[in-house]
Amino acid sequence: MNRQSIFFTITVSFIISVLLVIASFVVLVTHDYRAKEGQLLDKYIPVIKMLARQERVGFDENFLKNLEEIEYTLFLDTGKINAITYNPKTKVLVEKNHPKFNDIFRVLSLDNTNYIYIKKRNDTLLIRDNSSSNSNSLLYITLVFSILLITIILVYLITLRKLIPLKILKDKVKTLGDENFDFECCNSNSKDEVSLLGMEFKKTALKLKSLKEARNIFIRNIMHELKTPITKGKFLTQLEQNEENNEKLKSVFSRLESLINEFASIEELISSSKNIEKKIYFLEDIIDNAKDILMIEDEHVIGKFENKKLEINFKLFSIAIKNLIDNAVKYSPNKEVIIKNENENIIFFYQGEILENPLESYFEPFSSNEDKSKDSFGLGLYIVHNILKANAYTLEYEHIDGINRFICKKDEVSTI
């Protein structure tokens, strides 16, 4: 185990805590035993001295009666003494030996009753303490320390369980370098810091995956979109050099430049997590710029809109409008699109069949067909959706009486 890891530190801390608890338990039990021993000696030594003085003159009935009054019973019968002292259940609480005379003094306990055992030379005495009651302090100490030890163990196990996702997360993060962005490591319902960290890493991994897919799609789109103008350019270079062909060739290069600038803007939008810069622009200027980018004739776009002010990113929003116009003209039988507005909502009308799938499915790149066939929007609506979302718009769709309606709807009503 790595000595610098959190798991090693927690495990070492757990072992030290357990050892400290055990050591504390031993010290406390030893102290409790010695305290009990001192209390018993303080209580029974005066009785022993009294017996020693009386032993010289003999134990008469008066003395035995006095012992009974102070709640002590003297046993002189050897049979009774042996029955108690040799009982397997009898415990020795205190034992003292006289170093010179080999006298033995013991405090015994049987059935929660204390006995004083005295053996002097050839005499053996046993006195029962009728008022004795042994405390259960050892039991209480053991119970408290057992609970404490169990608590430490439970805390250790719970902590390890909470940190196991962190170890899994570490192993999963290593795979990010291999572009393995799909992983599960934490309980999404848990709200502890480790789980939240795991969820944040998961979100980051999904974002990296999305960026990777977006860049792949972006490259595919570049290849597709540049193919047509490059082909036209090659064809024009083979024609006779004259002013008309030169102008067409310049138009092709202008289109290439426009596409490159458009791709750069789209790539920046897809790759960036920052808020885009938005300013106030007129709707007419945005649509005119979209038509210029598309290089489409005015007769294909019929404007029936009020020239409202919109707070948007001009370059990106023009690209979204351009794609909507391009799709409408491309897929309508009469190659026309009508543009209207309702306040800040922009609506595109064109003839055509209803979409085969829900609108949301077209927000995925090349959703309908991988080769961008006649029935596919390719990257068009994918780009539109992302640009509109960045500009606080959403795209909605309706089909009424053979007319397709694509609506760029403002998320919040502007105060402009």
N, C-alpha and C positions, 0 to 999 in steps of 0.2 A: 504494500500500500504506500502511495506517495505521502511522505511525511508533511508535505505542505498542503495537502488536500483538506477540505472541510471535513470529510468523513473521518480521516485520521485524527484530526483535532477533536472532533466530537467523541470518537471512541476512546481516546486517551482521557478526555475529561470525564467520561462515564466511568472508566476503570478507577480513576483517582477518587471520584465521588463515592463509589462503592467501597473502596478501601477505607476512606475516611469514615464512612458510616459504620463499617465493621469495627474499626479501631475505637470509635466513640462508644459503640455498644459494649465492647470489652472493658474499656475504662470505666464506664458508668456502672456496669454490673459488678466490677471489682470494688468500686467505691461503695456501692450499695451493700455488698457483702460485709465490708469492713465496718460500715456504719451500723449494720445490724449486730455484728459481733460486739462492737463497743456498747451498744444499748443493752444487749443481753448480759454482758459482764457487769455493767453498772447496776443492773437490776438484781442479779443473783449473787454477787460477791458478798453483800451484807448477809444474805441468808446462809451462805456457806460459813461465814465467820460465826454466825449465831449457832449453827450446828456444831462447829468445832468446839465452842465453849461448853455447850450442853453435853457433848459426847463424854466429857471428863466425869460428869456426875451421873450420866445415864439419861435415857429418854423415858421420862415418866408420862403418865396420862395427862397431867396438867400441861406439860410442854406440847404434847401432841394436840391437845385441845386448843392451845394458843396458836399452833401452826394452822389448824383448821380455820381459826378466826381470821387469819391473814391470807386465807385461801391457798394453803399449801398442804399436801398430804404426804406423809413419810411412809415409805415402804422398807420394811426390814426383812421380809420373807424372801429368801433367795429364789424361790420358784417364780414369784411375781416379778422380781427384778429381772431374771433371765428372760421371762416371757416378753418383756418390753425391750430389753437391750438387744436381744438376739432376733427380734422380729425383722423379717426382710424389708418391711415397710418403714422401719425406723430410720430417720435421717439424723446425721450428726451436724448440728448447726455450729457448735463451737467445741474445740478440744484444746486443753492445756495440760501439760505435763510438768511436774515439779522436777527440776534437774537433779536435785540432791536425793530426795526420798522416793522418787519414781511415783509420786501420787498422781492420780489421773482425775481430771475434771472435764466433764462433757455436758453440753446442753443438747438434749435429744428432742426430736419432734416426731410424734405419731398421732395421726388423725387430728391434726391441727391443735395438738396439745403439747406443751413443752414439759420436759422432764430434766431434772438436774441429777446427773450421775456422778457419784464420788467414790473413788476407790483409794483407800489409805491403808497401806500395809496389808493386813488381813481382813479389814472391814470394808464392806460395800454398802453404800447407801443410795437410795433413789427417792427423789422428791418430785411429786407432781405439782405443777403450777396450774391451779384450777382457774386462774383468771387469764391464762395465756391465750393469745390469738395471733397467729402468724399473718403478717400482711402479705399481700400479693403484689408487692412492688416490682418483683422480678418479672412477673407476668405482664404487668403494665409496661415495663420498659421493653420487654421483648415484643409486645404488640405494637408499640409506637415505632420501634425501629424496623419492624417487619413492614409496616405500612409505608414508612419512609423509603425503605429499600425497593419495595414494589413500585412506589411512585416514580423513583428514579429510573427504574428499568422501563416502565411504561413510557415515560417522557423520552427516554433514549430511543425506544422502538418507534414511537410516533414521529420523532424528529428524523430518524433515518427514512421512515416511510415518506415523509414530506420531501426529503432531499433526493430520493431515488429518481424522480423525474428530472432533477438537475443533472444527474449523471447521464441519463438517457439523452437529455438535451445536448450535453457536451458531445456525445457520440454522433448525434444527428447533425449538429452544426458542422462537424468535420466533413460531412458528405455534401455540404453546400458547394464546396469547391469542385465537386464532380457533377454539379448541376442536378443534384437530386433534391428537388424542392418539395416533394410530397412526404410529409411525415406527421405522425401523431405521437405526442409524448406526455401530454398532461390532460387531466380531467377538466373539460371546459366549464363545468359547473362549480369548480373550486375557485375561491377568491383569495387564496394565499399568494404571497409574493412570487414563489417559485412557479406556480401555475400561471399567474399573470405574465411572468417573464416568458414562459413557454408559449403562451398565446401570442405575445408580441413577436417572438421569433417566427412563429407560424405565419403571422400576417406578413412579416418581412419576406419570408420564403415564397409565399404566394405572390407577393408583389414582384419579386425577382423573376419568378416564373412567368408572370404576366408580361414583364418587360422583355424577357427573352423571346417569348412568343410574338410580341409586338414587333420586335426588331426583325425576326424571321419573316413575318408577314410583310413588314416594310420593305425588305429586300425583294421579296417576290413581287410586290406591287411595283417597285421601281423597274424591275425587269420587264414586267408586262406593259406598263405605261410608256416606257421609253422605246419599246419595240416598234410601235407604229411610226413615230416621227423619224426614227433612225432609218427605217425601211424607205420612207418617203424621201429622206435626204439622199440615200444611196441611189434611188431611182432618178432624182433630179440631177445628180452629178453626171449621169450617163446621157442626159438630154443635151441638145444644142445650147450653148451658152448665149443667152440673150437677156434682155432686161427683165422680161416677165418671169423667166425661170430663176433668175437671180433673186427677184423679190420673193418668189415662193420658197427658195432655199433659205433666205433670211427669215421668213415666217416660220419655217421648220426650226431653225436655231432659236428663235424667240420662244417658240413653244417648248423646246428642250430646256431653256433657261427657266421658263415659268414653272415647268414641272419640277425641276431641281429645287427651286425656291419653295414650291408647295410642299415637297417631300421633307425639306428641312424643317418647315414649320410644323408639319404633322409629327415628325419624329421628336421634336422638342416638346410638343404637347403630350405625346404618349409617354415619353421618358421622364418628364419632369413632374415632381410632386408639388411644385410651387404654384401659387395662384397667378393666373395670367393677368396681364395689364389690360384694363378696360377703360374706354373713354366714350364720349357721346358722339354718335355719327347719325347721319340721315339714312333712312332705309333705301332711298333711291340711289345714293352713292354706293351703298353696299351691293345692291343688285347690279348696277353698272359695272362695278369692279369684277363681280362674279362672271358677268358675260364677257368681259375683256379677257379674263383668265381662260375661259372656255373657248374663246374665239368663235362665238356663235352669232349668227345673224339676228337682228332685232325682231324679224317677223316670227321667229320661233318662240319668243318670249313676250307675252301680252301682260302688261302691267296695269292692274286695276286697284292700286293700293294708295292709301293716304301716306304722304311722306312724313312718317313719324320719326322721332328721335329715339335711338336705341343705345343703351350702355353695353357695349360689347368690345371684344378684341377684333379690330377691323380685318386684319389679315386672315385670321383663322375663321371668323364668321363668314367671310367672303368665300372661303374654300367650301364650307358647309353648304352655302346657298348654291355655289357652282355645282356641287355634286347632286343636289336635289334637282336642279334644272337639267343637268346632264341625264340623270335617270329618267326624268319625265319625258324629255324629248326622244330619248333612245327607245323607250318602251311604249310610247303612244302611237297609234296608227297615223294620226295627222301631224306628228312631229311638232306639237305645240304644247305650251304650258301657260296657264293663267296664274298670275300671282296676285293675291289679295291680302288684306290684313284686317285684323280686329284688334284695335289698340296696338299692343306690342306683339301680338301673335301674328305670325306670317303663315299663309295658307297657299299651297301649291295644288292647282287643279289640272288634271289631264285625263284623257280617255284611256281606257285599258281594262284588262281583266283584273279581278280581285286577286290579292296575294294568296298564294297557296298555303303559306304558313303564317303563324302569328308574327306581328311586327318584331317582337323581341328576338326572335330567332335570326333575323337579318342583321342584328347588332353584332353577331359573331363574324369575323373576317371570312370571306369566301363561303358564306353560310349555305347558299343554295347549291353551289356547284364549285368544285375545286378548280375547274378550268375556265371559270367566268363565261359560261355559255350564255345564250340569249335570255334564259330565265333567271340569271343570277345577278345580284347587285354587287358582287365582288367585295371590294373594300369600301364601296360608296357609303352605305348606311352605317358601317362600322366607324368610319371617319366622322360622318355627320353626327352620330350619337355621342362620340367622345368630345367633339368640339362644342356641341350644344350644351352638354353637361357642364363643361368648363365655363360656359357663358351663362349659366343659370337658366337654361332652356331644356325642355324635354320634347321628344318627337312622338307625335301621335298619328294614327292612321284611321281613315274611314273609306268605305266604298259604297257610294249611293248612286243608283241608276246608271251604272256603267262608268262612273267618274271616280277616279282615285283622288283622295284628299290627304296630303301630307301636311301636318300642322306643326309648326315650330312654336310651342307654347311656353310663355314666360313663367318661370316658377313662382315669382313674386311680382305683385303689381308695382310698377315703378312710379315714382312720384315726379318724374320729369314732366 
